[in-house]
Amino acid sequence: MEWHKLSLNEQLENLRQGKVSSVELTKALLDYIEKKDPQVKAFLKITREEALSQAQEADKLRQKGEDKPLLGVPIAIKDNICTRGITTTCASKMLENFVPPFDATVITKLKEAGAVILGKTNLDEFAMGSSTENSAFFPTHNPWDLERVPGGSSGGSAAAVAAGFCAAALGSDTGGSIRQPASFCGVVGLKPTYGRVSRYGLVAFASSLDQIGPLTRSVKDAALILQVIAGKDEKDSTSVPEEVPDYLKDLDMDISGATIGLPEEYFSEGLSEEVKTRIEEAVKIFEEMGLKVKKIRLPHTPYAVAAYYIIAPAEASSNLARYDGVKYGLRVEGKDLIDMYKKTRSQGFGPEVKRRIMIGTYALSAGYYDAYYKKASQVRTLIARDFAEAFKEVDFIIGPASPTPAFKIGERVSDPLAMYLSDIYTISVNLAGIVGLTIPCGFTDKGLPVGLQIMGPHFSESKVLALGHKFEEKTGFTEKYPES
Ligand SMILES: NC(=O)C[C@H](N)C(=O)O
């Protein structure tokens, strides 16, 4: 059996029917990773021993007749989510040897649900980037074409799922870091509503934008993971006490009379012809499914990238102040305290992180605050209002997840602006705090995956997943694997 080709729900089915044990499944995937990851480089750390002992525990429980939502299925975790006793590096030299003494709430929840943790995946340093090339350790390769990037910053998680190393992984999304890599790697990626999933134990980048979510082989798998990780958490005051619906059951919800909005601003210059064509074909499929399609406007979209690249660095400059050689991670000795700070931060952070700290510090400094940070916050409100207005007329908004398919490794590293522009269709969703789901919608002539983004209002995960699920059932794009 090629276990790596099964979805999470299929793996669970096999475990439940006793066709495979968790230890067998985990071993099979670990062996597959050992064989293939030297080319893909999705993992920063593979936790073989811990995974096998968790798998053994899962098998024991199952033998006793117990079942849990994820009992015995292997999952990978982006390496900016704290795992007790296992390094959490954020792909940074600063945290290279940091071993958290606690689990993030999402990890506690996954463990309670019976999941087996396979390892920690690569990312752009502190989740800053769109290609995983900003990792301080090595870049990850796209399983569909090893010369190309997997996207970022959750590129390791997206590549791991696409390659079949695991059927599901957790990522984090501040400005598109789940949805853009999902699009580049031909997998499903969900950024839940801000506050839907606890951020406790997610290493903070931009706290008003960060959100954890799943990367999976299918929409049904994403619903299953969300079910486990969603909900109010006393340890994160920004998590919302909104009831968690039955996302799996809701996949069958009737959405036939719904209306989809196509924002004019998401189909303008800069969008690759091939991506545009695939999205237009997807729109036709939605029409065939009986949904109404309507042109809409989100007029402040052109300002989203500029606003994000002030707000996110501003929050980052404040959040990353804690890495001072005293409290966490790396310490480089100096002749006095200030010299130690300088040396630690100069050697611990890579160029993109330094760039953001400088931009953010500048934008927040006296005299510039009103001109930059305050203005960007006002633009953010206008962007949120655009969506609120649009959702009075339509149930969903659809567009591309990224303006281009996966680009070549090295192509954009020396041009930060070109890199920032790959977030053009994902950033607004974070600024407004709403739901964004990327699902595969076809391939380019070169065989690279293209992702479609479905956006919905706050807490509309059930509806958005239901629409994505109907699309995947009709098209079968989520069942395709990269040949290797
Ligand atoms: N972190 C993210 O969501 C990705 C975005 N490209 C950034 O660099 O900020």
PDBQT file of the ligand as one rigid body, heavy atoms in Angstrom, charges set to zero:
ROOT
HETATM    1  N1  LIG A 501       4.133  35.604   6.959  1.00  0.00    +0.000 N 
HETATM    2  C1  LIG A 501       3.331  35.627   5.933  1.00  0.00    +0.000 C 
HETATM    3  O1  LIG A 501       2.146  35.391   6.059  1.00  0.00    +0.000 OA
HETATM    4  C2  LIG A 501       3.918  35.827   4.606  1.00  0.00    +0.000 C 
HETATM    5  C3  LIG A 501       4.280  37.134   4.092  1.00  0.00    +0.000 C 
HETATM    6  N2  LIG A 501       4.830  36.872   2.804  1.00  0.00    +0.000 N 
HETATM    7  C4  LIG A 501       5.310  37.878   4.918  1.00  0.00    +0.000 C 
HETATM    8  O2  LIG A 501       6.465  37.774   4.608  1.00  0.00    +0.000 OA
HETATM    9  O3  LIG A 501       4.988  38.593   5.819  1.00  0.00    +0.000 OA
ENDROOT
TORSDOF 0
